[in-house]
């Protein structure tokens, strides 16, 4: 096996960033050279000790200039997702673009959990998308968006099922998300609207937000399945809690929003051919008799000449899910690093990369 090391930066130190730091340290082919944080209390700490490993001699910093100057081979950009106020918390679009361009201009490739970069870039990036592409062209660097939602289910797993098809009739992904144990009151109550009176929740507004988030990856999946795309569609509704429900983030009162179901779809010849049926809830005890609510996970159905119907569930108790969620978001960006370093310059997508494996590209495993 080659002994070549890839020098890696981890940008941000939340739950996902912390896990990415740990897995970068543990990876035999990666060398952690820098960590950026937004938290003053973490500055100066050894990155290894911060994530529960032995000291590695890398001190956490808040200085972006120090990080850019490292000119690392790759950065795992795990800053909190950007977006319109009221929909997402974290860095604004301008800040995200400046960060990413600064890394790319330094010749640093990027794997990221920020959903703005799925499917060649979210429209809300605006003129920033051209800045990013130009930075890639000038430096020869690449950027790849990983993570879970959208992420590996829409891309990695669904694409694997498509490999066995010659004729695809439809692709259906059903997602079940239990948010009752997420310690994120801003996300649960402010961003997603749980706990609001039913009359105050805007299904139309949330529909508009979701189709912006998912249209790109869903269209990309539809094109990979061979469909000619006519357009997109979104619909959904919310359901009320049947009783007062304490959750980790706070209290959801009886009669307020406790469950959401929204369906985002891609149309071909007027028919829905690819769709994501997304359930999000803080309790299963909601007033929605026609919903098929299930435990956390996904169901992926490919209707074609080699049909699949697969249930993907978490084989862990619900009270321990929080221990594992960071891995679902952090591991793919870590595993993707050798592939992205080899990729052509620009924003690259899953379909443009070989299958991403923990041991890296096959050619790198040959002495």
C-alpha positions in Angstrom: 0.0 0.0 0.0 1.2 3.5 -0.8 2.4 5.5 2.2 1.4 8.9 0.6 -0.5 11.1 3.0 -3.2 13.7 2.2 -2.9 16.8 4.3 -6.4 17.6 5.7 -8.2 20.6 7.3 -11.4 20.2 9.3 -13.5 23.5 9.1 -15.9 23.7 12.1 -16.1 21.8 15.4 -19.7 21.0 16.0 -20.9 17.4 16.3 -20.1 16.6 12.7 -16.8 18.4 12.6 -15.7 16.8 15.8 -16.4 13.3 14.4 -14.6 14.3 11.2 -11.5 15.3 13.2 -11.5 12.0 14.9 -11.9 9.9 11.7 -9.3 12.0 9.9 -6.8 11.3 12.7 -7.6 7.6 12.7 -7.4 7.3 8.8 -4.1 5.7 7.8 -3.8 7.8 4.7 -4.8 11.2 6.1 -2.8 13.7 8.1 -4.7 16.3 10.1 -2.9 19.7 9.7 -5.5 22.3 10.8 -8.9 22.8 12.5 -11.0 25.9 12.4 -13.6 26.6 15.0 -16.3 29.3 15.6 -16.1 28.9 19.4 -13.6 31.0 21.3 -13.5 28.5 24.2 -12.1 25.8 21.8 -9.2 27.9 20.5 -5.7 26.6 21.5 -7.0 23.1 22.3 -5.1 20.1 20.8 -7.4 18.7 18.1 -6.7 15.1 19.2 -7.6 15.7 22.8 -10.7 17.6 21.7 -12.1 14.6 19.9 -11.0 12.0 22.5 -7.8 10.9 20.8 -4.2 11.2 21.8 -2.6 14.7 21.2 -1.6 15.3 17.6 0.1 18.7 17.9 -2.6 20.6 15.9 -4.1 23.5 17.8 -7.6 24.6 17.0 -7.8 28.2 15.7 -10.4 30.8 14.7 -8.1 32.3 12.1 -9.3 31.7 8.6 -6.0 33.2 7.3 -4.0 30.6 9.2 -6.2 27.8 7.6 -5.9 29.2 4.1 -2.1 29.5 4.5 -1.8 25.8 5.2 -2.6 25.0 1.5 -3.8 21.6 2.5 -4.7 18.9 0.0 -8.3 18.8 1.2 -10.7 20.5 3.7 -13.8 19.0 5.2 -16.1 22.0 5.3 -18.7 21.3 8.0 -19.9 24.8 8.8 -23.6 25.0 9.7 -25.7 25.2 6.6 -26.5 28.5 5.0 -29.8 29.7 3.7 -32.6 32.2 4.1 -33.5 33.5 7.5 -36.3 31.4 9.1 -35.3 28.3 7.1 -31.6 27.7 8.1 -29.3 28.7 10.8 -25.6 29.4 10.5 -23.3 31.2 8.1 -24.9 33.4 5.4 -24.4 32.7 1.7 -21.8 35.4 1.3 -19.7 34.0 4.1 -19.9 30.4 2.8 -18.8 31.5 -0.7 -15.9 33.6 0.7 -14.8 30.6 2.8 -15.0 28.1 0.0 -13.3 30.4 -2.6 -10.5 31.1 -0.1 -9.9 27.4 0.3 -10.1 26.7 -3.4 -7.8 29.6 -4.3 -5.2 28.1 -2.0 -5.4 24.9 -4.0 -7.3 23.0 -1.3 -10.0 20.5 -2.5 -13.2 20.4 -0.5 -15.6 17.8 0.8 -18.5 19.4 2.5 -21.7 18.6 4.4 -23.3 22.0 3.3 -26.3 21.1 1.1 -25.9 24.2 -1.0 -23.3 22.3 -3.1 -25.4 19.2 -4.0 -26.2 18.7 -7.7 -23.8 21.4 -9.1 -24.9 24.1 -6.6 -28.0 25.5 -5.1 -29.6 28.5 -7.0 -29.4 30.6 -3.8 -25.6 30.7 -4.3 -26.3 33.2 -7.1 -23.3 34.8 -8.5 -21.2 33.0 -5.9 -21.5 29.9 -8.0 -19.5 31.5 -10.8 -16.9 32.6 -8.3 -16.5 29.1 -7.0 -16.2 27.6 -10.5 -13.6 30.2 -11.5 -11.6 29.4 -8.3 -11.7 25.7 -9.2 -10.6 26.5 -12.8 -7.7 28.7 -11.6 -6.4 26.3 -8.9 -7.3 22.9 -10.3 -9.2 22.1 -7.1 -12.5 20.2 -6.7 -15.5 20.4 -4.4 -17.9 17.6 -3.5 -21.0 17.7 -1.3 -21.6 14.7 0.9 -23.7 14.1 4.0 -27.0 12.5 4.5 -30.0 14.8 3.6 -29.8 15.3 0.7 -26.8 13.0 0.4 -26.1 9.3 0.5 -29.6 7.9 0.3 -30.6 9.9 -2.8 -27.2 9.4 -4.3 -25.0 6.6 -3.1 -27.7 4.1 -2.3 -30.3 4.9 -5.0 -27.5 4.9 -7.6 -26.4 1.5 -6.5 -29.9 0.1 -7.2 -29.9 1.8 -10.6 -26.8 -0.1 -11.6 -28.9 -3.3 -12.0 -31.6 -1.7 -14.2 -32.0 -1.3 -18.0 -35.5 0.1 -17.8 -36.7 2.2 -14.9 -40.3 3.0 -14.3 -40.0 5.0 -11.0 -37.8 5.5 -8.0 -39.4 6.2 -4.6 -37.6 7.1 -1.4 -39.5 7.3 1.9 -37.7 8.9 4.8 -38.7 8.7 8.4 -37.1 11.2 10.8 -37.6 11.2 14.5 -36.5 14.5 15.9 -37.6 14.0 19.5 -34.1 13.5 20.7 -32.3 16.3 18.8 -31.0 18.9 21.2 -31.6 21.7 18.7 -34.5 24.0 19.8 -33.7 26.5 17.0 -34.0 23.9 14.3 -37.0 22.1 15.8 -39.2 25.0 16.8 -38.0 28.0 14.8 -36.7 26.5 11.5 -39.0 23.5 11.1 -42.1 24.9 13.0 -42.8 22.0 15.4 -44.9 23.1 18.4 -46.6 25.9 16.4 -50.4 26.1 16.3 -51.7 24.4 13.3 -53.2 27.6 11.9 -49.8 29.3 12.0 -47.8 26.7 10.1 -47.4 27.6 6.4 -47.3 24.4 4.4 -47.0 26.5 1.2 -43.9 28.2 2.6 -42.3 24.9 3.7 -43.1 23.3 0.4 -41.3 26.1 -1.4 -38.3 25.7 0.8 -38.1 21.9 0.5 -38.4 21.8 -3.3 -35.5 24.3 -3.5 -33.4 22.0 -1.3 -34.2 18.7 -3.0 -35.1 19.5 -6.6 -31.4 19.4 -7.7 -30.5 16.0 -6.3 -33.9 14.5 -7.3 -33.5 15.8 -10.9 -29.9 14.4 -10.9 -31.3 11.0 -9.8 -34.0 11.1 -12.5 -31.5 11.9 -15.2 -29.3 9.0 -14.0 -32.4 6.8 -14.3 -32.9 7.8 -17.9 -35.9 10.2 -17.6 -36.5 13.3 -19.6 -37.5 15.9 -17.0 -40.6 18.0 -17.4 -40.6 19.7 -14.0 -41.0 19.2 -10.3 -43.9 19.1 -7.8 -44.3 19.3 -4.1 -47.2 18.8 -1.7 -47.6 18.1 2.0 -49.4 18.6 5.3 -48.8 18.6 9.0 -50.4 16.7 11.9 -51.1 17.7 15.5 -49.9 16.1 18.7 -52.6 14.1 20.5 -51.1 15.0 23.9 -48.5 17.2 25.5 -45.1 15.7 24.4 -41.8 16.5 26.1 -38.8 16.2 23.8 -35.2 16.9 24.3 -35.5 20.4 22.7 -38.6 21.4 24.8 -42.3 20.8 25.0 -44.7 20.2 22.1 -48.2 20.9 23.3 -51.3 19.0 22.5 -52.9 20.3 19.3 -49.7 21.8 17.9 -47.6 20.7 15.0 -45.9 17.4 15.9 -45.6 15.6 12.5 -44.9 16.7 8.9 -45.2 14.9 5.6 -44.0 16.4 2.4 -43.5 14.8 -1.0 -41.1 16.3 -3.5 -41.2 14.7 -7.0 -39.8 14.9 -10.5 -42.1 14.8 -13.5 -41.5 13.1 -16.8 -44.2 13.2 -19.5 -46.6 14.5 -16.9 -46.0 11.6 -14.5 -44.2 11.5 -11.2 -41.2 9.3 -11.8 -38.8 10.0 -8.9 -40.0 11.3 -5.5 -39.0 11.7 -1.9 -41.8 11.1 0.6 -40.4 12.7 3.8 -41.9 12.2 7.2 -40.5 14.3 10.1 -42.0 13.9 13.6 -41.4 14.4 17.3 -43.8 11.7 18.3 -45.7 8.9 16.5 -48.8 9.8 18.5 -50.2 12.3 16.0 -53.6 12.9 14.5 -52.9 11.6 11.0 -54.8 8.3 10.5 -53.8 7.8 6.8 -50.0 8.3 7.4 -47.7 5.3 7.4 -45.4 6.5 10.2 -42.4 4.3 11.0 -39.3 4.3 13.0 -36.2 6.2 11.9 -34.8 5.2 8.5 -35.6 5.0 4.8 -37.4 2.8 2.3 -36.0 2.8 -1.2 -38.2 1.3 -4.0 -37.0 1.0 -7.6 -39.6 -0.1 -10.0 -37.9 -1.5 -13.2 -36.9 -4.6 -14.9 -34.8 -5.5 -11.8 -37.0 -4.1 -9.0 -35.9 -3.5 -5.5 -37.8 -2.7 -2.3 -35.3 -2.1 0.6 -35.8 -0.9 4.2 -32.9 0.9 5.7 -33.3 1.3 9.4 -30.9 2.2 12.3 -30.2 -1.1 14.2 -29.7 0.9 17.5 -32.0 1.9 20.3 -33.7 5.3 19.8 -32.1 6.7 22.9 -28.6 6.1 21.4 -29.2 7.5 17.9 -27.5 10.7 18.9 -24.3 8.8 19.4 -24.3 7.6 15.8 -25.8 10.4 13.8 -22.5 12.3 13.5 -21.0 9.3 11.7 -23.7 9.3 9.1 -22.8 12.9 8.2 -19.0 12.9 8.8 -17.8 9.5 7.5 -18.6 10.0 3.8 -16.8 13.4 3.5 -13.7 11.7 5.1 -13.9 8.6 2.9 -14.4 10.8 -0.2 -11.1 12.8 0.2 -8.8 10.6 -2.0 -11.5 10.5 -4.7 -12.1 14.3 -4.7 -8.4 15.0 -4.8 -8.2 12.9 -8.0 -11.3 14.4 -9.5 -11.4 17.0 -12.3 -11.6 20.6 -11.2 -15.0 22.1 -10.4 -18.1 21.0 -8.4 -18.3 17.3 -8.8 -21.2 15.0 -8.1 -21.6 11.4 -6.9 -22.3 10.1 -10.4 -18.9 11.5 -11.6 -16.9 9.7 -8.9 -16.1 6.0 -8.6 -17.8 4.1 -5.7 -16.5 5.7 -2.5 -15.0 3.0 -0.2 -13.4 3.3 3.3 -10.0 2.0 2.0 -9.9 4.5 -0.9 -9.4 4.0 -4.6 -8.2 0.6 -5.7 -5.1 2.0 -7.5 -4.0 3.7 -4.2 -4.1 0.3 -2.4 -1.5 -1.2 -4.8 2.1 -0.9 -3.6 
